Amino acid sequence: MTEKNFSRSELYVVRNDIGIDALIKELHVPCETRAGRFTFLCPFCKGYNTGVNHKTNLARCFDCQKNINTIDLVMIVRQSDFVNSVRFLKKLHGSKPDSPGCNEPNYVKERSSSHNANHIGRILDGIAKPPHNCQPPSADQDLIDRILKLEQKTTALGLQVNKLLKLMNRLFPSP
């Protein structure tokens, strides 16, 4: 059976954990760095007055005033529907290097250094990784993947809790 429904956490992951600039390059959208700023060809107006916001993981065209997230970008460039675009992103997000060369592109967006330092998956990856090898044994990798998925779900749950707390504060303000 093919998957047509995606959980909120799955959609959150494909929108936020895949770097928009890496995705632009992966989709072969013409792009360049001008004066230290990443720009790309807008898929709507074909202008280069564009940029990316790494905090929101959105691409923006300043000429046509449109923000583009990862799902939108795949839908536009590959001319695919929502379901197939999310499947493509999930596959891209879950892709692992085929060879132990470790020079393959990494589509998972890097977070701030303070987040990286406390990221349990990165800590476990460093502990479980055998020396002189880019990939841990499959059992260790499976464990690391499961822990990373749990972290992602926990992050998504934390965002939902924060939204609920904000709503409760608006509905029931403190005296």
MARSE-36639 format. One record per atom (N, C-alpha, C): x, y, z. Coordinates in steps of 0.1 Angstrom, whole numbers, padded with zeros to 4 digits, always signed. Each point is the difference from the previous one (the first is absolute). Layout:
# MARSE-36639
XYZ;...
//
This chain:
# MARSE-36639
+0008-0012+0000;-0008+0012+0000;+0009+0012+0000;-0004+0010-0008;+0008+0012-0001;-0004+0010+0011;+0009+0007+0005;-0003+0010+0011;-0005+0013-0006;-0012+0004+0004;-0005+0013-0005;-0002+0010+0011;+0000-0005+0012;-0001+0009+0012;+0013+0001+0007;+0004+0011+0004;+0012+0002+0007;-0003+0007+0013;+0007-0004+0011;-0002+0006+0013;+0006+0014+0000;-0004+0008+0010;+0005+0013+0001;+0015+0000+0002;+0005-0010+0008;+0014+0000+0002;+0008-0004-0012;-0006-0009-0009;+0007-0003-0013;+0001+0013-0008;-0011+0007-0001;+0000+0012-0008;+0010+0011+0006;+0000+0000+0013;+0009+0010+0006;+0015-0004-0003;+0003-0012+0000;+0013-0005-0003;+0004+0004-0015;-0008-0003-0009;+0003+0002-0014;+0000+0015-0003;-0007+0008+0007;+0000+0015-0002;+0012+0006+0007;+0004-0005+0011;+0010+0007+0008;+0014-0006+0001;+0001-0013-0002;+0013-0007+0002;+0008-0002-0013;-0006+0003-0011;+0007-0001-0013;+0003+0015-0003;+0013+0003-0001;+0004+0014-0003;-0005+0004-0013;-0007+0012-0001;-0006+0005-0012;+0011+0002-0011;+0012+0005+0004;+0010+0003-0010;+0006-0013-0005;+0001-0011+0008;+0005-0013-0005;-0011-0006-0010;-0013+0002+0003;-0010-0005-0008;+0000+0008-0013;+0002+0013+0000;+0000+0007-0013;+0011-0005-0009;+0012-0003+0006;+0011-0006-0008;-0004-0014-0004;-0006-0008+0008;-0004-0014-0004;-0010+0000-0011;-0009+0010-0001;-0010+0000-0010;+0006+0007-0013;+0013+0004+0000;+0006+0006-0011;-0006+0013-0004;-0005+0007+0010;-0005+0014-0002;+0013+0009-0002;+0001+0008-0011;+0011+0008-0001;+0002+0009+0012;+0012+0000+0006;+0003+0007+0012;+0015+0005+0000;+0003+0010+0008;+0013+0005+0001;+0002+0008+0013;+0012+0002+0004;+0002+0009+0012;+0005+0013-0005;-0007+0011+0003;+0004+0013-0004;+0003+0009+0013;+0012+0005+0000;+0004+0008+0012;-0003-0007+0013;+0003-0013+0000;-0002-0008+0012;-0014-0004+0003;-0009+0003-0009;-0015-0003+0002;-0004-0010-0011;-0007-0011+0005;-0005-0010-0009;-0012+0005-0007;+0000-0001-0013;-0012+0003-0008;-0003-0011-0010;-0012+0000-0005;-0005-0011-0009;-0010+0006-0009;-0003-0007-0011;-0009+0004-0010;-0014-0003+0005;-0008+0011+0002;-0014-0002+0005;-0008-0009-0010;-0006-0010+0005;-0008-0009-0009;-0013+0007-0005;-0004+0011+0006;-0012+0007-0004;+0003+0011-0010;+0008+0009+0004;+0002+0012-0009;+0014-0001-0008;+0008-0010+0003;+0013-0002-0007;+0010+0011+0003;-0002+0008+0012;+0009+0010+0004;+0011-0006+0010;+0010+0008+0002;+0011-0004+0009;+0000+0009+0012;-0011+0007+0003;+0000+0008+0012;-0006-0009+0011;+0008-0010+0004;-0005-0010+0009;+0010-0002+0012;-0004-0007+0009;+0008-0004+0012;-0006-0011+0008;+0008-0005+0010;-0005-0010+0009;+0001+0005+0014;-0009-0004+0008;+0000+0003+0014;+0002-0013+0007;+0012-0002+0006;+0003-0013+0006;-0007-0002+0013;-0004+0011+0007;-0008-0002+0012;-0014-0006-0002;-0006+0005-0011;-0014-0005-0003;+0001-0011-0011;+0012-0002-0006;+0002-0010-0011;-0010+0003-0011;-0001+0013-0004;-0008+0004-0011;+0008+0007-0011;-0004-0003-0012;+0006+0008-0011;-0010+0011-0003;+0006+0012-0004;-0009+0012-0002;+0004+0006-0013;-0010+0004-0008;+0002+0008-0012;-0005+0014+0004;+0009+0010-0001;-0004+0014+0004;-0007+0007-0011;+0001-0005-0013;-0007+0006-0011;-0015-0004+0000;-0003-0013+0001;-0014-0004+0000;-0005-0002+0014;+0008+0003+0010;-0005+0000+0014;-0005-0013+0005;+0006-0011-0004;-0004-0013+0004;+0010-0007+0009;-0004-0007+0010;+0008-0009+0008;-0002-0014-0005;+0010-0008+0000;-0001-0014-0005;+0006-0009+0010;-0007-0010+0005;+0005-0010+0009;+0005-0012-0008;+0005-0010+0006;+0006-0011-0007;-0010-0008-0008;-0012-0002+0006;-0011-0007-0008;-0004+0008-0012;-0003+0013+0002;-0004+0008-0011;+0011-0001-0012;+0012+0001+0004;+0011+0000-0010;+0000-0013-0008;-0001-0011+0007;+0000-0013-0007;-0013+0000-0009;-0011+0004+0004;-0012+0000-0008;+0001+0008-0012;+0007+0012+0001;+0001+0009-0011;+0011-0005-0010;+0011-0004+0005;+0011-0003-0009;-0002-0014-0006;-0005-0010+0007;-0002-0013-0005;-0014-0002-0006;-0008+0011+0001;-0014-0001-0005;-0007-0012+0005;+0001-0002+0013;-0007-0011+0007;-0010+0004+0010;-0009-0009+0003;-0010+0004+0010;+0006-0001+0014;-0008+0004+0010;+0004+0001+0014;+0006-0014+0005;-0008-0010-0002;+0004-0013+0005;+0013-0005-0005;+0002+0001-0013;+0012-0005-0006;+0012+0009+0004;-0003+0013+0002;+0011+0009+0004;+0005-0003+0014;-0010-0003+0009;+0004-0004+0014;+0007-0013+0000;-0004-0010-0009;+0007-0012-0001;+0015+0002-0004;+0001+0008-0010;+0014+0004-0005;+0008+0005+0011;-0005+0010+0008;+0007+0006+0010;+0004-0010+0012;-0010-0009+0003;+0003-0010+0010;+0011-0009-0005;+0000-0004-0012;+0010-0009-0006;+0014+0008+0001;+0000+0013-0004;+0012+0008+0000;+0005+0001+0015;-0009+0003+0009;+0004+0001+0014;+0006-0013+0006;-0006-0011-0005;+0005-0013+0006;+0011-0006-0008;+0005+0007-0011;+0010-0006-0008;+0013+0000+0008;+0007-0011-0002;+0013-0002+0006;+0011-0002-0011;+0012+0004+0003;+0010-0003-0010;+0001-0014-0004;+0002-0003-0013;+0002-0014-0005;+0014-0005+0003;+0009+0008+0000;+0014-0004+0002;+0006+0006+0013;+0010-0006+0005;+0006+0006+0012;+0008+0012-0002;-0001+0007-0012;+0008+0011-0003;-0004+0013+0008;-0012+0001+0004;-0005+0011+0008;+0001+0013-0006;+0002+0001-0013;+0000+0013-0007;-0013+0003-0007;-0010-0009+0002;-0013+0003-0006;-0007+0011+0008;-0009+0007-0008;-0007+0012+0007;-0008-0005+0011;-0001+0009+0010;-0009-0002+0012;-0011+0009-0001;-0013-0005-0001;-0011+0009-0002;-0007+0004+0013;+0004-0007+0011;-0005+0004+0013;+0006+0013+0004;-0008+0010+0003;+0004+0013+0003;+0008+0000+0013;+0011+0007+0000;+0008+0001+0012;-0007+0010+0010;+0001-0002+0012;-0006+0009+0010;+0011+0008+0006;-0003+0009+0009;+0010+0008+0007;+0009-0008+0007;+0012+0005+0003;+0011-0008+0006;-0004-0004+0015;-0008+0008+0006;-0004-0004+0014;-0010-0011-0001;-0008-0001-0010;-0009-0011-0001;+0007-0013-0004;+0010+0001-0009;+0008-0011-0004;+0007-0006+0011;+0005+0008+0009;+0008-0005+0011;-0008-0009+0010;-0013+0003+0001;-0008-0008+0009;-0009-0010-0007;+0002-0002-0013;-0009-0009-0008;+0004-0014+0003;-0009-0008+0006;+0003-0013+0005;+0004-0009-0012;-0006+0001-0011;+0003-0008-0012;+0014+0002-0004;+0005+0013+0000;+0014+0002-0004;+0010-0005+0010;-0004+0000+0013;+0008-0005+0010;+0001-0015-0001;-0011-0007-0002;-0001-0014-0002;+0008-0005-0013;-0002+0009-0010;+0007-0003-0013;+0015-0001+0002;+0005+0010+0008;+0014+0001+0003;+0005-0012+0008;-0008-0005+0009;+0003-0011+0009;+0000-0013-0008;-0011-0002-0007;-0003-0013-0007;+0008-0001-0013;+0006+0010-0005;+0007-0001-0013;+0013-0006+0002;+0003-0011-0008;+0013-0007+0002;+0010+0009-0007;+0013+0000+0005;+0010+0008-0006;+0002-0003-0014;+0004+0011-0008;+0003-0001-0014;-0011-0005-0009;-0012+0003+0004;-0012-0005-0007;-0010+0011+0001;-0007+0003-0011;-0010+0011+0000;-0013-0004+0004;-0003-0013+0000;-0013-0004+0004;+0001-0011+0011;-0008+0002+0011;+0000-0010+0010;-0006-0013-0005;+0002-0011+0007;-0006-0013-0003;-0015+0003-0001;-0007-0009-0008;-0015+0003-0002;-0008+0000+0013;+0003-0009+0009;-0007+0000+0013;+0001+0013+0007;+0013+0005+0001;+0002+0013+0006;-0007+0011-0008;+0001+0000-0013;-0007+0010-0008;-0015+0000+0002;-0006-0012+0001;-0014-0001+0002;-0004+0006+0014;+0008-0002+0010;-0003+0006+0013;+0002+0015-0001;+0010+0005-0007;+0002+0014-0001;-0012+0006-0008;-0004-0006-0010;-0011+0005-0008;-0013+0001+0008;-0002-0011+0008;-0012+0000+0009;+0000+0012+0010;+0012+0002+0006;+0002+0011+0010;-0002+0013-0007;+0005+0002-0012;-0002+0013-0007;-0015+0002-0004;-0007-0011-0003;-0014+0002-0003;-0008+0004+0012;+0004-0006+0012;-0006+0003+0012;+0003+0015+0004;+0012+0004-0002;+0003+0014+0002;-0008+0010-0008;-0002-0004-0013;-0008+0008-0009;-0014+0001+0005;-0006-0011+0004;-0013-0001+0004;-0002+0008+0013;+0010-0001+0009;+0000+0008+0013;+0001+0015-0003;+0008+0004-0010;+0001+0014-0004;-0014+0005-0005;-0006-0008-0009;-0013+0004-0005;-0011+0001+0011;+0001-0010+0010;-0009+0000+0011;+0002+0013+0009;+0013+0003+0002;+0003+0012+0008;-0006+0013-0007;+0001+0001-0013;-0006+0011-0007;-0015+0001+0002;-0007-0012-0001;-0014+0000+0002;-0003+0004+0015;+0007-0004+0009;-0002+0004+0014;+0002+0015+0002;+0010+0005-0006;+0002+0015+0000;-0012+0007-0006;-0005-0005-0011;-0012+0007-0006;-0012-0001+0009;-0002-0011+0007;-0011-0002+0009;+0002+0010+0012;+0012+0001+0005;+0002+0009+0011;-0003+0014-0003;+0005+0004-0012;-0003+0014-0005;-0015+0002-0001;-0007-0010-0005;-0015+0002-0002;-0006+0001+0014;+0004-0009+0009;-0005+0001+0014;+0002+0013+0006;+0012+0006-0002;+0003+0013+0006;-0008+0011-0006;-0004-0001-0013;-0009+0010-0006;-0014-0002+0005;-0004-0012+0002;-0014-0003+0004;-0002+0003+0015;+0010-0004+0008;-0001+0002+0014;+0012+0008+0005;+0000+0013-0002;+0012+0008+0004;+0001+0000+0016;+0013+0001+0004;+0003+0001+0014;-0004+0013+0005;-0006+0001+0013;-0004+0013+0005;+0012+0008+0005;
//
